[in-house]
Amino acid sequence: MRTLILLFTLILMISCTKTTEDSILVTSLDQITGIWKWESTCGGFINSCSYSSDTHYAEIKFAKDNQLIENHNDKIYLTANYTIKTLDGSTGILVLVNRFYID
């Protein structure tokens, strides 16, 4: 079950947008601070899409102190510390440590 939750969280993070549809080149953690709202998730095993609505929505807050807070329908779902590890010169991966899921 935790694997599914982690998979959903990672998909959610990849599917968030800030204020532009263009790709964002992140060179510093300061560039992702703020609140990111989930709009949609597409793909997965059955290649389907899920969209946010008035009753089903989520957001992720990236704080300057490397604290991540994920809310689902205005309830805290996950807190964690985060960092970005560079994979090569143009891509990286978001790493979550000290994850705490709220039931």
N, C-alpha and C positions, 0 to 999 in steps of 0.2 A: 504494500500500500504506500509506503514512504517513497518507493521508486516512482510510482505514478504521480504522487504529489510533487516530487522533485522535477519530473519530466514536465508536468503542467506548468510549474513555476518557470522553468527554463524557456518553454515555448512562450509563456506570457511575457517574459522579459524581452525576448527577441521580437515579439509582435507589438511592442509598445511604440508609440510615436510621441514626439514632443510638439514642435510647432511647424514642422516642415515635412514634406514627403521625400525629400532628398536624403541620401545616406549621410550619416554624420561621421566624420573622421575624428575619433577621440584620441587625443594625444596626452590628455591629463585628466585625472579624476574630477577636477573642478568643472569640467565640461558637462558632466552628467548630473550634477546636483540639481535638485528640484523635484517636482512631481510629474511623473509620466503616467498617462492614462491609457488603459487597455482599450483598443477599438475593435480588434478582431484577431482571430487565430485561424490559419488555414493550413491544411496538410494532415499529417499523422497517418495512421494505418489505413484509414478509410478515405483519405483525401477529401475531407469535408471542411466547411468553414463554420465558425461560431462568432457571433457579433455581440458587442455590448448593447445594453438596452437600459431603460429606466429602472428595471428591477434586477438586472444582472450586469454588474460593472466591477471594475477593479482598478487600482492605481498602485504605483510603487514610488515611494519617496526615497531619494538618494540624498542623504545629509552630508555636510562637509566633513564630518568626523568619521566618514566611511561606515556609517550606520545605514542599513536598508530596512525599510518598513513597508510591508506589502499588505494592502487592505482589500478585502472583498466585500462589497456592499456596505462600506463604512465600518467594518469590523476588522481589527488587526488579525491577519492570518499568519504572518511570518515576520520575524525580525532576524537580522543577521548582520555581521560585519562583512564588508565586501572589499575586493581589490580587483584590478584588471591585470592579467598576465599576458604579455605580448607573445604571440605565436610566431609571427614573422614581422616584417617591416610595416605591414598594412592591416593585419588582423590580430585580434586578441580574444581572450575568453574572460568572462566575468566569474570570479571565484567567490563563493560564499563560505564563510567560516562562522562558527558559533551559532548555527541555525537553531531557532526556537520556534516551533509551530504552536499556534494557539488553537485549541480545540473548541 
